[in-house]
Amino acid sequence: MYLQILDKEAVEEVKGQREIPDIKPGYIVQLKVEVPENKRRVSTVKGIVIARRNAGLNNTFRIRRMVAGVGVESLFPLMCDRYSPNIKEIKVVDKKKVRRAKLYYLRNKMNALR
């Protein structure tokens, strides 16, 4: 019980320090991600959110995108260290209407972003 209270307090503290956008499955987001090998270079990643895991400070979201005709999934932490220190900006580009919490069926579709 004490751990749950501490976890809620930590989540509120992180939310107060940095604005965390409301990200849901079906949203098309654009991220500016710092490349770990080269700290000066910032790469832009655009993809559809296919899953979100809510676990206090360990929130994560999974993005699916097409790279050279191949589907690539990336998992990003959302709250840990004021969302991932490699993520510089999160921008919601579009919102698609979905009826599921996990959009894993998009793995079998080629052009899920359209």
C-alpha positions as a Markdown table, in Angstrom:
| # | Residue | x | y | z |
|---|---|---|---|---|
| 1 | Met | 0.0 | 0.0 | 0.0 |
| 2 | Tyr | 2.8 | 2.4 | 0.8 |
| 3 | Leu | 4.5 | 1.7 | -2.5 |
| 4 | Gln | 1.3 | 2.6 | -4.4 |
| 5 | Ile | 1.1 | 6.0 | -2.6 |
| 6 | Leu | 4.8 | 6.7 | -3.3 |
| 7 | Asp | 4.3 | 5.7 | -7.0 |
| 8 | Lys | 1.3 | 8.1 | -7.3 |
| 9 | Glu | 3.3 | 10.9 | -5.8 |
| 10 | Ala | 6.2 | 10.3 | -8.1 |
| 11 | Val | 3.9 | 10.3 | -11.2 |
| 12 | Glu | 2.4 | 13.6 | -10.1 |
| 13 | Glu | 5.9 | 15.1 | -9.6 |
| 14 | Val | 7.0 | 14.0 | -13.1 |
| 15 | Lys | 3.8 | 15.4 | -14.7 |
| 16 | Gly | 4.4 | 18.7 | -13.0 |
| 17 | Gln | 8.0 | 18.9 | -14.3 |
| 18 | Arg | 7.3 | 18.2 | -18.0 |
| 19 | Glu | 4.2 | 18.3 | -20.1 |
| 20 | Ile | 3.3 | 14.7 | -21.1 |
| 21 | Pro | 0.7 | 14.6 | -24.0 |
| 22 | Asp | -2.3 | 12.3 | -23.9 |
| 23 | Ile | -1.3 | 9.4 | -26.2 |
| 24 | Lys | -3.7 | 6.7 | -27.1 |
| 25 | Pro | -3.7 | 3.8 | -29.5 |
| 26 | Gly | -4.7 | 5.0 | -33.0 |
| 27 | Tyr | -2.9 | 8.3 | -32.7 |
| 28 | Ile | -0.3 | 9.2 | -35.3 |
| 29 | Val | 2.6 | 10.8 | -33.5 |
| 30 | Gln | 5.8 | 12.5 | -34.5 |
| 31 | Leu | 8.8 | 12.2 | -32.1 |
| 32 | Lys | 12.1 | 14.0 | -32.1 |
| 33 | Val | 14.6 | 11.4 | -30.8 |
| 34 | Glu | 18.2 | 12.0 | -30.0 |
| 35 | Val | 20.4 | 9.3 | -31.6 |
| 36 | Pro | 22.4 | 7.5 | -28.8 |
| 37 | Glu | 25.5 | 7.2 | -30.8 |
| 38 | Asn | 25.7 | 10.9 | -31.8 |
| 39 | Lys | 24.3 | 13.2 | -29.1 |
| 40 | Arg | 24.0 | 16.2 | -31.4 |
| 41 | Arg | 21.9 | 14.5 | -34.1 |
| 42 | Val | 18.1 | 14.5 | -33.6 |
| 43 | Ser | 16.1 | 12.1 | -35.7 |
| 44 | Thr | 12.4 | 12.5 | -36.5 |
| 45 | Val | 10.2 | 9.4 | -36.1 |
| 46 | Lys | 6.6 | 9.3 | -37.3 |
| 47 | Gly | 4.3 | 6.4 | -36.7 |
| 48 | Ile | 1.0 | 5.0 | -35.3 |
| 49 | Val | 0.7 | 4.2 | -31.6 |
| 50 | Ile | -0.4 | 0.5 | -31.5 |
| 51 | Ala | -0.2 | -0.1 | -27.7 |
| 52 | Arg | 0.2 | 1.7 | -24.5 |
| 53 | Arg | 1.1 | 0.2 | -21.1 |
| 54 | Asn | 0.1 | 2.1 | -18.0 |
| 55 | Ala | 2.2 | 1.1 | -15.0 |
| 56 | Gly | 2.9 | 4.2 | -12.9 |
| 57 | Leu | 6.4 | 5.5 | -13.7 |
| 58 | Asn | 7.0 | 2.7 | -16.1 |
| 59 | Asn | 4.5 | 3.8 | -18.7 |
| 60 | Thr | 5.5 | 2.8 | -22.3 |
| 61 | Phe | 4.0 | 3.2 | -25.7 |
| 62 | Arg | 4.7 | 1.2 | -28.9 |
| 63 | Ile | 5.0 | 2.9 | -32.3 |
| 64 | Arg | 4.8 | 1.1 | -35.7 |
| 65 | Arg | 6.1 | 2.7 | -38.8 |
| 66 | Met | 7.3 | 1.8 | -42.3 |
| 67 | Val | 11.0 | 2.0 | -43.1 |
| 68 | Ala | 11.9 | 1.1 | -46.7 |
| 69 | Gly | 8.8 | -1.0 | -47.1 |
| 70 | Val | 9.4 | -3.0 | -43.9 |
| 71 | Gly | 7.3 | -2.5 | -40.7 |
| 72 | Val | 9.4 | -1.5 | -37.7 |
| 73 | Glu | 8.1 | -1.3 | -34.1 |
| 74 | Ser | 9.7 | 0.9 | -31.4 |
| 75 | Leu | 9.0 | 0.9 | -27.7 |
| 76 | Phe | 9.5 | 4.2 | -25.8 |
| 77 | Pro | 9.3 | 4.8 | -22.1 |
| 78 | Leu | 6.9 | 7.7 | -21.3 |
| 79 | Met | 7.4 | 8.7 | -17.6 |
| 80 | Cys | 10.7 | 7.2 | -16.7 |
| 81 | Asp | 13.2 | 10.1 | -16.2 |
| 82 | Arg | 10.6 | 12.7 | -17.4 |
| 83 | Tyr | 9.9 | 10.6 | -20.4 |
| 84 | Ser | 12.8 | 9.0 | -22.1 |
| 85 | Pro | 15.8 | 11.3 | -22.0 |
| 86 | Asn | 16.3 | 10.4 | -25.7 |
| 87 | Ile | 12.9 | 11.9 | -26.6 |
| 88 | Lys | 13.1 | 15.6 | -27.1 |
| 89 | Glu | 9.5 | 16.3 | -28.3 |
| 90 | Ile | 6.2 | 14.4 | -28.8 |
| 91 | Lys | 3.7 | 15.8 | -31.2 |
| 92 | Val | 0.3 | 14.3 | -32.0 |
| 93 | Val | -0.2 | 14.7 | -35.8 |
| 94 | Asp | -3.6 | 12.9 | -36.3 |
| 95 | Lys | -6.1 | 10.9 | -34.4 |
| 96 | Lys | -7.7 | 7.7 | -35.9 |
| 97 | Lys | -10.9 | 6.2 | -34.5 |
| 98 | Val | -10.2 | 2.7 | -33.1 |
| 99 | Arg | -12.2 | 0.3 | -31.0 |
| 100 | Arg | -9.4 | -1.7 | -29.5 |
| 101 | Ala | -6.8 | -1.0 | -26.8 |
| 102 | Lys | -4.0 | -2.9 | -28.6 |
| 103 | Leu | -3.7 | -2.6 | -32.4 |
| 104 | Tyr | -1.5 | -5.6 | -33.0 |
| 105 | Tyr | -3.5 | -6.6 | -36.0 |
| 106 | Leu | -1.8 | -3.7 | -37.9 |
| 107 | Arg | 1.3 | -5.9 | -38.1 |
| 108 | Asn | -0.4 | -7.9 | -40.9 |
| 109 | Lys | -1.4 | -4.7 | -42.8 |
| 110 | Met | 1.0 | -3.0 | -45.1 |
| 111 | Asn | -0.2 | 0.6 | -45.1 |
| 112 | Ala | -1.5 | 1.1 | -41.6 |
| 113 | Leu | -0.7 | 4.9 | -41.6 |
| 114 | Arg | -3.2 | 5.7 | -44.3 |
